Amino acid sequence: MSRYDNRSGDPSSYRPRTDSSLGTTGFEPPRSKKEYDSSSAPVVSPPKKIDLLDGLTHFEKNFYAESPSVASMTDEEIEAYRLKRQITVEGKDVPKPVREFRDIGFPEYVMQEVMKAGFVEPTPIQAQGWPMALKGRDLIGIAETGSGKTLAYLLPAIVHVNAQPILAPGDGPIVLVLAPTRELAVQIQQEATKFGSSSKIKSTCIYGGVPKGPQVRDLQKGVEIVIATPGRLIDMMESHHTNLRRVTYLVLDEADRMLDMGFEPQMKKIVSQIRPDRQTLYWSATWPKEVEILARQFLYNPYKVVIGSSDLKANHAIHQHVEIVSENQKYKKLVDLMEDIMDGSRILVFMDTKKGCDQITRQLRMDGWPALSIHGDKSQAERDWVLSEFKAGKSPIMTATDVAARGLDVKDVKYVINYDFPGSLEDYVHRIGRTGRAGAKGTAYTFFTAANARFAKELIVILEEAGQKVNPELAKMGRGVPPPPTGHGGFRNRGRGLGGGRSWN
């Protein structure tokens, strides 16, 4: 039976069917009478009624009971609250937002962890997303990085798990979270462990670049929550180390990034193995056409909640500075800037290439700067070590490729420096979003060259929307005027710090 309810009857009636048609592990054909093949149909809607003869056992997914204080909210109060917190909603029968933690009705074991974490009130995505997720409906959530979306889907996931039949030998997970990068997957699992421990929910993280042994052992022991990158998960399924027959709560986190990284075929392959009456939560920081098309394939009659605008925009808590420079000026500009701002705070410097990342890091260390680098060619052990040194402040400067642009949640990153401008405005927004997290202020500096001119107009739109001052040279580039041979103006005299040939203790 489930963990915490008192359902009567034979517990075996709540366990998965063992019909031979279902197989035992690995990939299986969809089991609904209605064809469910997301790789061949442009739009796929799960059937409204699931036929148990198809081998699909009933499961609970609606756990929301509106509190009296929420029920008493008038339409005017709801509209005012959503307007104040920049919440936009779409869908049928959208639940009212909650204003306080006590309004959501989480079980005591969940609330204890929330209080222990020191949260004061729900973030906008949580205030509206929690009632939506707890009602058991599919959900599209559009919110910027650092908005609290991880807990917006993890806490309802914990409630969902605790209402399901306990795992039987050979069962796969109940909750599956797909994430684009190892760093994001690890971060999510840390939160799952923290908030799931009080109800003894087990979770594991499945990603490439490390030995499979420990991950295989976790899967074989049985875990309720799996957080995975698509490639390694498919590998585990094809090797018959896990299956997705028990998955009833599916999360696609940073869906836009997974599409950018070319994971669409893997995502479709994985989703095709999950029962069509599952609950699916689809999270993205942006809402381009490609993301919308994929959402239509994976979701049925979803709610949609947008925090702020679905248009690309930067966190308003981040001060953005853009300087026009030539390529050969960059390193000197970087050193000059760090001499101004270095005060022991964490500084994250983004490069386009792994080679450039290593070269600049070596040069910085030769010049006495406490820098380490992280990118896709590093082993997972080395990446973990670099990240731990950076988080601890032992090496307060970290250079990185876009592997760290999303999913890297390090407290107190005060500055982000774009040494190389990224290949898209989406990546720009996500890079600078590594600072200014959870309501804190942050600062981003960007070196912009003539080679980046095609991004000038869109970058100006992002800067203006966030109320930032636009560099006059950037404004000229936005109008099609080529930059001068060398950039001038700059970031000097913004503070006092350490650097150059100084040693770092």
N, C-alpha and C positions, 0 to 999 in steps of 0.2 A: 504494500500500500504506500501512499505518499508519506512524506516525512512527518507532517504535522497535522493532518486532518484525521477525523475519526470515521472514515467511510467504513461501512460494514460490508460483509460479503467476503468471498474468496479472493485473497490478494492476487492469486494467479490470473484472475479475470482482468486485472489491470496491466498485466505484462504483455510484451509484444507477442503476436502470434508466431508460431514456429512452423507454419506451413512450408513445405518443401519448395513451393514456388517463390518463396522470399529469398532463398539462398542463406548464406551465413555471414559472409564478410565481403568487403570490396564493393565493386560497382554492380548495381542491379538495375533492371528496367523499371520505369515508373509503374506504380501499382494501381493507379486510379483507372477506372473504366474510360474516363475521358483522357485522351492523349495529352501528355504533358512533356513536351520536348522543346525547351526554350531555345535550343540551337537552330530549330527549323521554322518556328513560328514567330512572326513579328510581334504579336501580342498574345500572351498566354494568361488566362484567368483560371485559377483553381476552381473546381466545382464547389458550389455552395453547400452541398450535402455529400458527405463522404460515406461510401458504402463499405460497411465493415467486412463484407464478403471479399473485398479486394485486399484484405490483410491489414487494414488500417484500424488500429484500436483508438477508441475515443480518448481525448485528453482535454484537460481544463486549460483555458487561457484567458478567461475574463475574471479578473480579481478586483475590479474597481467598485468601491462603494462611496458615493459622494458624501462628504461630511456635511453636517448641517450649516456650517459657516460658509461653505462653498455653494451649497444649494440656495442659500438666501441671497447670493449676489444678484443684483439686478442687471439687466442688459447694459444699462449705462455704466455701471461699475465695471463690468467685464470689458467693455470697450475702452474705458479710461485706463484700466490696468494694462491691457494689451498695447495701447498706444504709448503709454509711459515706458514700457519695457520693449518696445519695438517688435512685438509679436504679431505675425500675420498667419492666419490659418485658412485651410481649405478642406473640404470634405463634408460628408453627411454626418449629422448628429455629433458635431465636435464637442467634446466635454469642456467644461469651464476650467480655466487655469486655477492652480492652487497658489495661495500667497504665502503660506507658512508650511513648514515641514509637518506639523501636526495635522494639517488638512488632508494630506495624501493617504493616510491610513496604512503606512507601511507597518509590517509586524514589528514587535518590540525588538527582536534580534537584529533587524535592519536599522531601526532608529538608534539603537545604542551605538552602532558603528558610525552613523552619521554625526551624532553628537560628539563622539570621541574625536572625529576628524576636525571638529571646531567650526563647522559651517554655520553661518548665521541665518541665511535664507536661501531658498532655491534660486538658481540662476534662471534667466528667461527660458532657456531651452528645457530646463528641468521643470519649471512651473507649468508649462504647457505640455511637454513631452511625456511626463510621468503619467498623467491621467490617460493620455492616448495609448501609451504602451500597456498599461495595466488593464485596459479594456479588451486587449487581445486582438486589436485590429492591426493591419499593416500600417506602417508609418514611414513617411519621408521627412527627414529632418535636415534643414539647411541652416548651418550655423558656422561662424568663423572658428578657427582654432582657439583653444583656451577658453571655450564657452561652457565647459562642464558637460559636454555631450557623452563622455565615457560613462559617467554615473547615470546619465539620462536613460541609457539602455541597460547598464549592468544591474542596478537595483531592482528594476522590474524582472530582469532575468533570474535573479536570486529567488524572488517570490514565485516565479514560474516553475523553477526547478523543484522548490519545496512542495509544490502541489502535485507533482507528477509521481508515478510509480517509481520505487527505488530501482536502481540499475540491477539487471541480472547479469550473470557471467556471459561475456561475449557482446554485451551491449556497447554501442558507441555513445557519444555525448548526447545530452538533451539540448544544450545550447552550443551553437557554433558561431564564432565571431571571425570573419575574414578581414584581414588587414593587409595593406600593401607592403609594409616593411617590417623587418625584424625588430627594429627599435620600437615601433608603435605596438607591435604584438606583445613585446615584453612589458611595455608600460601598462597595457590593458590587463595583462595577467597579474601584475602586481596589485592593481586595484581589485581584481576579482578575488585574489587571495585574501586581501585585507577585509573586504566586506562580506566574503562568503565563509570566512573561518568560523564565525559564531554559530552557523548552522551546519558546519562540517561538510560544506560543499567543496569538492575537489576540482581543481582546474589544472590545465597544462598548456604549454606554449609550444606550437609545432612550427618550426622554421628551418630554412636551409643554412648551410655554412657551419654546422656543428655535427658531431656524431649523432647517429640516429638512436643508439642504444637507450639512453635515458628517456627519450621521448617515447620509444616503443614500449618500454617498461611501464611508463605512466598510463599509456593507452590500454595496455593489457590488464592493469590493475582495475581500470574503470575510472573515468572522470566525468563529472556532470557537465563541465564547461571546457571546451577546446577553443583556444585562440590560435589562429593559424594564418600563415601566408599561403596563397593558393598552390604554388608549385610543390612544396613539401607535403601539403595535405594530400594532394593527388598521389604523390609517391607512396605515402602511408596507406592509402586506400588500395592502390594497385598491388601493394605488397601484402594485402589482407591483414594489416595491423589494426585497422579500425573500419567502421562503417557508419553510415549516416541514417540508419533506419529509425533511430530514436529522436533525431533532431526535430524539435517542434518550435524552436525559437532561433531564428537565423538573423544575424546582424552583418551587414556589409558596411564596414567603417571606411571612411575616406574613399568612397566609390569613385570619385573623380580621379583621384591619384591612381587607383588600380587600373582605370581605363588608360590614363597617360602612360602607364608602365607596360601596357600591352597584355593585361591579364584577362581581357574579356573572354577569350575561349576557355580559359581555366575556370573562370567564374561560372560560365554557363554549364560546363561539365559537372562542376560540383553541385550547383543548384538543381540540376536534373536528377540528382540522386536523393533529393530530400522530398518528403511527402508534400503534396501540393496544398494541403490545408494547414500548413505551418503558419506561424506568425513571422513576418519579415519586417525588419527595421533597416532602412536604407539611409545612410548618413553621408552627407557631402558638404564641403565648404562652398562649392560653386554649383551652378545649375545649367551647364551648357547642354546643347541639344543631345549630345551623345549620352550624357548621364540620364537625361529624361527618357530617352528611347529604351535604355537598359532597364530603368525602373518600371516601365510599362510591361516589360517581359517578366519581371520577377514578382511584382506586387499585385494584389487584388483589392480593389475598392479602398485605397489607402487614405489615411489622414495625411495632411501636409502641413508642416509648421516651418515658417521661415523667421529667423531672428535677424532683424535689420532688413536687408534687401537681398534678394537672390542674385542681384548684380554683383560683380566682383568689386570688393572694397576692402580696405585695410582697417585694422583695429584702430579706433580713434585715440586710444591711450598711448599710441606709439608716435613719437616725434620723428618725422622722416626728413632726412637731408640728402640731397642729390648733388653731386659735383661732377661737372664735365671735365674729363681728363683724357690724356692720350695713354696708350697702352704702356709705354715705357716710363710713365710717371707714377704708375700705380704703387710700386713698392715703397718709394719715398713718401708718397701721400699716406700710405698705410702706417708707416713708422711715425710720421709727424702726427697723425691723428691719434695713435695710441699713446704717444707721449702726452697729449692733451687730456685724454680721458681715463688713462689707466689709474685706477685707485684701489685695485685689488678685486674689483667686481669681475664677474664672468663676461667674457667677450667671445662671441661666436662669429667666425669669419668664413664666408662662403666662397668657394671656387667652383669653376665649371668642370674641371678635369681632375682625375686622381693624380696625374703627374704634376699638375700645377699645385695641387694641395701639398704634396710631399716636398716639392721644391721650395715653396714659400715657407713651409714649416721649418725646413732645414735652415733657411736663411735667417728666419726669425730667431731660432735657437743659437745660431752662430753670433747673432747680434745681441744676445743676452735676454731675449724675451722668452717667458715660460709658456711655450706653445707645444701642443700635441695635435695630431691629425686623425680624422676618422673618414673612411670611405669604403666603397664596396669591395676593394681588393684586400682589405685587412681581414684577418681571421676574426671569427666571432669573439674569441677569447681576448684578442687585442682590442677590438672595438669596445668590449665590455670594460676592459681595464682603462682605456682612454676616457670613456664616459664617466667611470667612477672617479678618476682623478679630477676631471672637470667639475663634476657635481660637488666634490669635496673641497674645491677651491685650491687644490695642490698645484694644478696647472690651469690658471684662470683664463687662458687663451686656447681656444680649440678651433682649428680650421676643419672645414667639412665640405664634401660635395652634397648634392641634393638628397643623399641618403639620409641626412639629418634634418632636412627641411620640414618633414612631417613626422609626427609621432615622437619627436624629441621633447620631452617634458622635463626641463631642468629649472628648478626654482632659482629665481634671482639672476637670470641672464639679463644684464642691464643694457648691453649693446649688441646689436647685430650689424656686421659690416659686409656688404656685398662687394667683395673684391672684383668678382666677375658678375656682370648682370646675367640673370638666368635666362633660359630659353623661352619663357612665357611669363605673362603677367600673373597667372595663377601661382606659379612658383615664387614670384616676387612676394606676393601677399603671404604665402605660407612661410617663406624664409623669415621675413621680418616678424611674423607671428610667433617666433620662438622667444621674443621678449614681450613685455606688456601683458603677461598672462595672469589670469584670475584676478583682474581688477588692478594690477600693478601698472606703473608707468614704465615705458621703455623708450629706447632711442635706436633708430636705424640709419646707417650711413651707406650710401651707394655710390660707387664709381661708375660713371656712365660715359661710354666712348662713342666715337662716330659710327663704329660698327653696330652699335645698339640703337641707332637713330630710328629704326622702324617701330620701336616700342615707345617713342617719345610721347606721341599724342595720347595713347592709352594710359601711360604712366601719369601724365598731367591730370587726366580725369580722376585717377585714384587719389592723387595728392590733393586735388581741389575738393573732392568729396569729403576727405578727412580733415579739411580746414588747414592744410599745410601750405607753407610758402613755396612758390614755384621758382626755382632758379631761372633768372632771365635767359641764360644760355640754353637751358632746357626748353623754355617757352619758344625760343627761336627755332630750335630743332623741330618742335612740334608743328611749326608753321612751314617747315621745309627748308629753313635756312641752315646751311652747313655750319658746324662749329668752327671756331678759330683753330689754328694749328696746335695750340697748347691750351689746356684748361687753365682758368684763373678763378679767383675766389676760392673758398675752401672751408675747411673745418677747423682752422686754427683757433687758438685762444678760447676753447669751449670748456676748459677746466685745467686742472694741474694733476700730473701723475708721474709714474715711474716709467722707465723704459730704456731704450738705447742699449748701452753696454753694461747697464746695471745687472748685478746678480739678483736672483729672486729667491727669497727664503720662505 
